[in-house]
Amino acid sequence: MKPCAYIEFKKTLTENEPPSSWSNALKCCWYDANGNWEAAHNIAQDMHNSLGSWLHAYLHRKEGDEWNAGYWYRQAGKPFPQLSLEEELKEIVLFEIKKA
């Protein structure tokens, strides 16, 4: 994993769109980090795998809907996190970058 990967991700947040070559998961994170919860949620809803469930959970936790978030964390096979939303977003981004 690149040590500066999250810093590089954050640098793209000044752009108008996420890089087209990115995975849906990274695009989802990008939209969320840019304050577009709805666009991020639309992407997460269309991801029918554990990462999509994790993103869906994170987004509902951010929204303040702990009940719905809990459901999606269970679908992802993850416990409800105790870390901050920013730390969780970083964890998701780094997880996805590591896969690539």
ZAMARPA-492277 format. One record per atom (N, C-alpha, C, O): residue number from 1; x, y, z. Coordinates in Angstrom, 2 decimals, m for minus. Layout:
<nodes>
[node NUM,[X,Y,Z]]
...
</nodes>
This chain:
<nodes>
[node 1,[0.85,m1.18,0.00]]
[node 1,[0.00,0.00,0.00]]
[node 1,[0.89,1.24,0.00]]
[node 1,[1.88,1.32,0.73]]
[node 2,[0.53,2.19,m0.82]]
[node 2,[1.29,3.43,m0.88]]
[node 2,[1.02,4.25,0.38]]
[node 2,[m0.14,4.47,0.74]]
[node 3,[2.07,4.71,1.04]]
[node 3,[1.86,5.49,2.28]]
[node 3,[1.13,6.80,2.06]]
[node 3,[0.46,7.28,2.98]]
[node 4,[1.23,7.38,0.88]]
[node 4,[0.60,8.68,0.64]]
[node 4,[m0.71,8.55,m0.14]]
[node 4,[m1.23,9.54,m0.63]]
[node 5,[m1.24,7.34,m0.25]]
[node 5,[m2.43,7.10,m1.07]]
[node 5,[m3.62,7.96,m0.65]]
[node 5,[m4.34,8.49,m1.50]]
[node 6,[m3.85,8.09,0.65]]
[node 6,[m4.99,8.87,1.10]]
[node 6,[m4.77,10.36,0.83]]
[node 6,[m5.72,11.08,0.51]]
[node 7,[m3.55,10.82,0.95]]
[node 7,[m3.24,12.21,0.64]]
[node 7,[m3.51,12.47,m0.84]]
[node 7,[m4.06,13.51,m1.20]]
[node 8,[m3.12,11.52,m1.69]]
[node 8,[m3.38,11.66,m3.13]]
[node 8,[m4.89,11.68,m3.41]]
[node 8,[m5.37,12.46,m4.23]]
[node 9,[m5.63,10.81,m2.72]]
[node 9,[m7.10,10.81,m2.85]]
[node 9,[m7.65,12.18,m2.49]]
[node 9,[m8.47,12.74,m3.23]]
[node 10,[m7.21,12.73,m1.37]]
[node 10,[m7.74,14.03,m0.91]]
[node 10,[m7.40,15.16,m1.89]]
[node 10,[m8.17,16.11,m2.03]]
[node 11,[m6.26,15.05,m2.56]]
[node 11,[m5.88,16.08,m3.53]]
[node 11,[m6.86,16.15,m4.70]]
[node 11,[m7.04,17.21,m5.30]]
[node 12,[m7.50,15.03,m5.02]]
[node 12,[m8.44,15.02,m6.15]]
[node 12,[m9.75,15.71,m5.82]]
[node 12,[m10.56,15.96,m6.71]]
[node 13,[m9.98,16.00,m4.56]]
[node 13,[m11.26,16.57,m4.14]]
[node 13,[m11.50,17.98,m4.67]]
[node 13,[m12.61,18.50,m4.57]]
[node 14,[m10.47,18.60,m5.21]]
[node 14,[m10.63,19.93,m5.80]]
[node 14,[m11.12,19.85,m7.25]]
[node 14,[m11.50,20.86,m7.83]]
[node 15,[m11.11,18.66,m7.82]]
[node 15,[m11.57,18.47,m9.19]]
[node 15,[m13.10,18.49,m9.24]]
[node 15,[m13.75,18.39,m8.20]]
[node 16,[m13.66,18.62,m10.44]]
[node 16,[m15.11,18.65,m10.61]]
[node 16,[m15.74,17.26,m10.56]]
[node 16,[m16.91,17.12,m10.20]]
[node 17,[m14.97,16.25,m10.93]]
[node 17,[m15.45,14.86,m10.97]]
[node 17,[m14.32,13.95,m10.49]]
[node 17,[m13.15,14.33,m10.55]]
[node 18,[m14.67,12.77,m10.02]]
[node 18,[m13.61,11.82,m9.68]]
[node 18,[m12.98,11.27,m10.96]]
[node 18,[m13.62,11.27,m12.01]]
[node 19,[m11.75,10.80,m10.89]]
[node 19,[m11.12,10.22,m12.08]]
[node 19,[m11.97,9.08,m12.65]]
[node 19,[m12.44,8.23,m11.90]]
[node 20,[m12.15,9.09,m13.95]]
[node 20,[m13.01,8.09,m14.60]]
[node 20,[m12.44,6.68,m14.49]]
[node 20,[m13.19,5.71,m14.59]]
[node 21,[m11.16,6.55,m14.28]]
[node 21,[m10.53,5.23,m14.18]]
[node 21,[m10.73,4.58,m12.81]]
[node 21,[m10.41,3.41,m12.63]]
[node 22,[m11.26,5.33,m11.85]]
[node 22,[m11.43,4.80,m10.51]]
[node 22,[m12.57,3.79,m10.43]]
[node 22,[m13.49,3.79,m11.24]]
[node 23,[m12.47,2.92,m9.44]]
[node 23,[m13.54,1.95,m9.14]]
[node 23,[m14.76,2.71,m8.61]]
[node 23,[m14.66,3.86,m8.19]]
[node 24,[m15.90,2.05,m8.64]]
[node 24,[m17.11,2.66,m8.09]]
[node 24,[m16.94,2.96,m6.60]]
[node 24,[m17.46,3.96,m6.11]]
[node 25,[m16.24,2.11,m5.89]]
[node 25,[m16.03,2.34,m4.45]]
[node 25,[m15.28,3.65,m4.21]]
[node 25,[m15.67,4.44,m3.35]]
[node 26,[m14.20,3.89,m4.97]]
[node 26,[m13.46,5.14,m4.79]]
[node 26,[m14.29,6.34,m5.22]]
[node 26,[m14.23,7.40,m4.60]]
[node 27,[m15.06,6.18,m6.29]]
[node 27,[m15.94,7.28,m6.72]]
[node 27,[m16.97,7.57,m5.63]]
[node 27,[m17.27,8.74,m5.36]]
[node 28,[m17.50,6.55,m5.02]]
[node 28,[m18.46,6.71,m3.93]]
[node 28,[m17.81,7.53,m2.80]]
[node 28,[m18.42,8.47,m2.28]]
[node 29,[m16.60,7.15,m2.42]]
[node 29,[m15.88,7.87,m1.36]]
[node 29,[m15.62,9.31,m1.76]]
[node 29,[m15.74,10.23,m0.95]]
[node 30,[m15.27,9.51,m3.03]]
[node 30,[m14.98,10.85,m3.53]]
[node 30,[m16.22,11.74,m3.43]]
[node 30,[m16.14,12.87,m2.94]]
[node 31,[m17.36,11.24,m3.89]]
[node 31,[m18.59,12.04,m3.82]]
[node 31,[m18.95,12.35,m2.37]]
[node 31,[m19.35,13.47,m2.05]]
[node 32,[m18.81,11.36,m1.50]]
[node 32,[m19.11,11.61,m0.09]]
[node 32,[m18.17,12.68,0.47]]
[node 32,[m18.62,13.61,1.14]]
[node 33,[m16.88,12.55,0.20]]
[node 33,[m15.91,13.51,0.73]]
[node 33,[m16.15,14.91,0.18]]
[node 33,[m15.74,15.90,0.79]]
[node 34,[m16.82,15.00,m0.97]]
[node 34,[m17.16,16.30,m1.56]]
[node 34,[m18.54,16.78,m1.15]]
[node 34,[m19.03,17.77,m1.69]]
[node 35,[m19.16,16.10,m0.21]]
[node 35,[m20.45,16.55,0.31]]
[node 35,[m21.65,16.15,m0.51]]
[node 35,[m22.75,16.67,m0.29]]
[node 36,[m21.47,15.23,m1.45]]
[node 36,[m22.60,14.80,m2.28]]
[node 36,[m23.02,13.41,m1.80]]
[node 36,[m22.73,12.40,m2.44]]
[node 37,[m23.71,13.37,m0.67]]
[node 37,[m24.15,12.13,m0.05]]
[node 37,[m25.04,11.34,m1.00]]
[node 37,[m24.92,10.12,m1.09]]
[node 38,[m25.93,12.01,m1.69]]
[node 38,[m26.88,11.35,m2.58]]
[node 38,[m26.18,10.59,m3.71]]
[node 38,[m26.52,9.44,m3.98]]
[node 39,[m25.21,11.23,m4.36]]
[node 39,[m24.46,10.56,m5.43]]
[node 39,[m23.69,9.36,m4.86]]
[node 39,[m23.65,8.30,m5.48]]
[node 40,[m23.09,9.54,m3.69]]
[node 40,[m22.36,8.44,m3.06]]
[node 40,[m23.31,7.29,m2.74]]
[node 40,[m22.99,6.13,m2.98]]
[node 41,[m24.47,7.61,m2.19]]
[node 41,[m25.45,6.59,m1.83]]
[node 41,[m25.95,5.84,m3.06]]
[node 41,[m26.13,4.63,m3.02]]
[node 42,[m26.17,6.55,m4.16]]
[node 42,[m26.61,5.90,m5.40]]
[node 42,[m25.60,4.87,m5.87]]
[node 42,[m25.97,3.79,m6.33]]
[node 43,[m24.32,5.19,m5.76]]
[node 43,[m23.28,4.24,m6.16]]
[node 43,[m23.27,3.05,m5.22]]
[node 43,[m23.25,1.90,m5.67]]
[node 44,[m23.29,3.31,m3.92]]
[node 44,[m23.24,2.22,m2.93]]
[node 44,[m24.42,1.26,m3.10]]
[node 44,[m24.26,0.05,m2.99]]
[node 45,[m25.59,1.79,m3.38]]
[node 45,[m26.79,0.96,m3.56]]
[node 45,[m26.66,m0.02,m4.72]]
[node 45,[m27.27,m1.09,m4.71]]
[node 46,[m25.87,0.36,m5.72]]
[node 46,[m25.69,m0.49,m6.89]]
[node 46,[m24.52,m1.47,m6.77]]
[node 46,[m24.26,m2.24,m7.68]]
[node 47,[m23.83,m1.43,m5.65]]
[node 47,[m22.71,m2.34,m5.42]]
[node 47,[m23.22,m3.51,m4.57]]
[node 47,[m23.44,m3.35,m3.37]]
[node 48,[m23.40,m4.64,m5.17]]
[node 48,[m23.99,m5.80,m4.48]]
[node 48,[m22.90,m6.75,m4.01]]
[node 48,[m22.82,m7.90,m4.44]]
[node 49,[m22.07,m6.24,m3.09]]
[node 49,[m21.00,m7.04,m2.49]]
[node 49,[m20.71,m6.49,m1.09]]
[node 49,[m21.34,m5.52,m0.66]]
[node 50,[m19.77,m7.10,m0.39]]
[node 50,[m19.51,m6.67,0.99]]
[node 50,[m18.97,m5.25,1.06]]
[node 50,[m19.27,m4.52,2.01]]
[node 51,[m18.19,m4.84,0.07]]
[node 51,[m17.68,m3.46,0.07]]
[node 51,[m18.82,m2.47,m0.13]]
[node 51,[m18.86,m1.42,0.50]]
[node 52,[m19.76,m2.80,m1.02]]
[node 52,[m20.92,m1.95,m1.20]]
[node 52,[m21.74,m1.84,0.07]]
[node 52,[m22.25,m0.77,0.40]]
[node 53,[m21.87,m2.95,0.79]]
[node 53,[m22.59,m2.93,2.07]]
[node 53,[m21.85,m2.08,3.10]]
[node 53,[m22.48,m1.35,3.87]]
[node 54,[m20.53,m2.16,3.11]]
[node 54,[m19.73,m1.34,4.04]]
[node 54,[m19.92,0.14,3.71]]
[node 54,[m20.14,0.95,4.61]]
[node 55,[m19.84,0.49,2.43]]
[node 55,[m20.05,1.88,2.05]]
[node 55,[m21.45,2.35,2.41]]
[node 55,[m21.64,3.46,2.91]]
[node 56,[m22.42,1.49,2.15]]
[node 56,[m23.81,1.81,2.48]]
[node 56,[m23.95,2.05,3.98]]
[node 56,[m24.63,2.99,4.41]]
[node 57,[m23.31,1.21,4.77]]
[node 57,[m23.34,1.35,6.23]]
[node 57,[m22.72,2.67,6.66]]
[node 57,[m23.30,3.42,7.45]]
[node 58,[m21.53,2.95,6.14]]
[node 58,[m20.83,4.19,6.47]]
[node 58,[m21.70,5.41,6.15]]
[node 58,[m21.81,6.33,6.95]]
[node 59,[m22.32,5.39,4.98]]
[node 59,[m23.14,6.54,4.56]]
[node 59,[m24.35,6.72,5.48]]
[node 59,[m24.71,7.86,5.81]]
[node 60,[m24.99,5.64,5.89]]
[node 60,[m26.13,5.78,6.79]]
[node 60,[m25.68,6.18,8.20]]
[node 60,[m26.41,6.88,8.90]]
[node 61,[m24.50,5.75,8.60]]
[node 61,[m23.96,6.21,9.89]]
[node 61,[m23.71,7.71,9.81]]
[node 61,[m24.02,8.45,10.74]]
[node 62,[m23.15,8.16,8.70]]
[node 62,[m22.89,9.59,8.53]]
[node 62,[m24.19,10.38,8.54]]
[node 62,[m24.25,11.49,9.06]]
[node 63,[m25.22,9.79,7.96]]
[node 63,[m26.54,10.42,7.90]]
[node 63,[m27.19,10.49,9.29]]
[node 63,[m28.10,11.29,9.51]]
[node 64,[m26.71,9.66,10.20]]
[node 64,[m27.28,9.61,11.55]]
[node 64,[m28.31,8.52,11.74]]
[node 64,[m28.98,8.48,12.78]]
[node 65,[m28.47,7.64,10.77]]
[node 65,[m29.43,6.55,10.83]]
[node 65,[m28.71,5.29,11.32]]
[node 65,[m28.35,4.42,10.52]]
[node 66,[m28.51,5.20,12.62]]
[node 66,[m27.74,4.09,13.19]]
[node 66,[m28.41,2.74,12.98]]
[node 66,[m27.73,1.73,12.80]]
[node 67,[m29.74,2.70,13.01]]
[node 67,[m30.43,1.43,12.81]]
[node 67,[m30.13,0.88,11.42]]
[node 67,[m29.75,m0.28,11.28]]
[node 68,[m30.30,1.71,10.39]]
[node 68,[m30.03,1.29,9.02]]
[node 68,[m28.54,0.99,8.83]]
[node 68,[m28.19,0.01,8.16]]
[node 69,[m27.70,1.81,9.40]]
[node 69,[m26.25,1.57,9.31]]
[node 69,[m25.91,0.22,9.92]]
[node 69,[m25.13,m0.54,9.34]]
[node 70,[m26.49,m0.09,11.07]]
[node 70,[m26.24,m1.37,11.72]]
[node 70,[m26.58,m2.55,10.83]]
[node 70,[m25.85,m3.54,10.77]]
[node 71,[m27.71,m2.44,10.14]]
[node 71,[m28.11,m3.50,9.21]]
[node 71,[m27.04,m3.69,8.15]]
[node 71,[m26.65,m4.82,7.86]]
[node 72,[m26.56,m2.61,7.56]]
[node 72,[m25.58,m2.71,6.47]]
[node 72,[m24.22,m3.16,6.97]]
[node 72,[m23.51,m3.87,6.26]]
[node 73,[m23.83,m2.76,8.19]]
[node 73,[m22.57,m3.28,8.76]]
[node 73,[m22.67,m4.80,8.92]]
[node 73,[m21.71,m5.52,8.63]]
[node 74,[m23.81,m5.28,9.36]]
[node 74,[m23.99,m6.74,9.49]]
[node 74,[m23.90,m7.41,8.12]]
[node 74,[m23.30,m8.47,8.00]]
[node 75,[m24.49,m6.79,7.09]]
[node 75,[m24.41,m7.34,5.74]]
[node 75,[m22.96,m7.39,5.25]]
[node 75,[m22.57,m8.29,4.50]]
[node 76,[m22.17,m6.42,5.68]]
[node 76,[m20.76,m6.35,5.28]]
[node 76,[m19.89,m7.26,6.14]]
[node 76,[m18.71,m7.45,5.84]]
[node 77,[m20.45,m7.81,7.21]]
[node 77,[m19.66,m8.65,8.12]]
[node 77,[m18.73,m7.84,8.99]]
[node 77,[m17.66,m8.31,9.37]]
[node 78,[m19.14,m6.61,9.32]]
[node 78,[m18.30,m5.71,10.12]]
[node 78,[m19.04,m5.25,11.36]]
[node 78,[m20.26,m5.07,11.33]]
[node 79,[m18.31,m5.07,12.45]]
[node 79,[m18.95,m4.52,13.65]]
[node 79,[m19.20,m3.02,13.45]]
[node 79,[m18.55,m2.37,12.63]]
[node 80,[m20.14,m2.49,14.22]]
[node 80,[m20.40,m1.04,14.17]]
[node 80,[m19.12,m0.35,14.67]]
[node 80,[m18.67,m0.63,15.78]]
[node 81,[m18.54,0.54,13.87]]
[node 81,[m17.24,1.13,14.22]]
[node 81,[m17.30,2.13,15.37]]
[node 81,[m18.32,2.78,15.60]]
[node 82,[m16.20,2.23,16.06]]
[node 82,[m16.04,3.21,17.13]]
[node 82,[m15.17,4.39,16.69]]
[node 82,[m15.01,5.36,17.43]]
[node 83,[m14.60,4.29,15.49]]
[node 83,[m13.74,5.35,15.01]]
[node 83,[m14.56,6.47,14.38]]
[node 83,[m15.76,6.32,14.13]]
[node 84,[m13.90,7.59,14.13]]
[node 84,[m14.60,8.74,13.54]]
[node 84,[m14.99,8.43,12.10]]
[node 84,[m14.45,7.51,11.48]]
[node 85,[m15.91,9.21,11.57]]
[node 85,[m16.30,9.05,10.17]]
[node 85,[m15.12,9.30,9.24]]
[node 85,[m14.95,8.58,8.25]]
[node 86,[m14.31,10.29,9.54]]
[node 86,[m13.13,10.59,8.72]]
[node 86,[m12.16,9.41,8.73]]
[node 86,[m11.61,9.04,7.69]]
[node 87,[m11.96,8.81,9.90]]
[node 87,[m11.06,7.64,9.98]]
[node 87,[m11.64,6.45,9.21]]
[node 87,[m10.90,5.70,8.58]]
[node 88,[m12.95,6.28,9.27]]
[node 88,[m13.55,5.18,8.55]]
[node 88,[m13.46,5.41,7.04]]
[node 88,[m13.17,4.47,6.29]]
[node 89,[m13.70,6.62,6.59]]
[node 89,[m13.57,6.92,5.17]]
[node 89,[m12.15,6.62,4.70]]
[node 89,[m11.95,6.02,3.65]]
[node 90,[m11.17,7.03,5.48]]
[node 90,[m9.77,6.76,5.14]]
[node 90,[m9.52,5.26,5.07]]
[node 90,[m8.84,4.78,4.16]]
[node 91,[m10.07,4.51,6.01]]
[node 91,[m9.92,3.06,6.02]]
[node 91,[m10.52,2.43,4.75]]
[node 91,[m9.91,1.53,4.17]]
[node 92,[m11.68,2.89,4.33]]
[node 92,[m12.32,2.37,3.13]]
[node 92,[m11.49,2.70,1.89]]
[node 92,[m11.26,1.84,1.04]]
[node 93,[m11.05,3.94,1.79]]
[node 93,[m10.24,4.36,0.64]]
[node 93,[m8.97,3.52,0.55]]
[node 93,[m8.64,3.01,m0.52]]
[node 94,[m8.26,3.37,1.66]]
[node 94,[m7.02,2.60,1.66]]
[node 94,[m7.27,1.13,1.36]]
[node 94,[m6.46,0.49,0.69]]
[node 95,[m8.38,0.59,1.85]]
[node 95,[m8.74,m0.79,1.54]]
[node 95,[m8.92,m0.97,0.04]]
[node 95,[m8.42,m1.93,m0.54]]
[node 96,[m9.63,m0.04,m0.58]]
[node 96,[m9.90,m0.13,m2.00]]
[node 96,[m8.63,0.07,m2.82]]
[node 96,[m8.43,m0.62,m3.82]]
[node 97,[m7.79,1.01,m2.43]]
[node 97,[m6.53,1.25,m3.15]]
[node 97,[m5.62,0.03,m3.04]]
[node 97,[m4.96,m0.34,m4.01]]
[node 98,[m5.60,m0.58,m1.88]]
[node 98,[m4.75,m1.77,m1.67]]
[node 98,[m5.17,m2.91,m2.60]]
[node 98,[m4.32,m3.67,m3.07]]
[node 99,[m6.47,m3.03,m2.88]]
[node 99,[m6.97,m4.08,m3.78]]
[node 99,[m6.50,m3.89,m5.21]]
[node 99,[m6.29,m4.86,m5.94]]
[node 100,[m6.34,m2.63,m5.61]]
[node 100,[m6.03,m2.33,m7.02]]
[node 100,[m4.63,m2.76,m7.41]]
[node 100,[m4.22,m2.57,m8.56]]
</nodes>
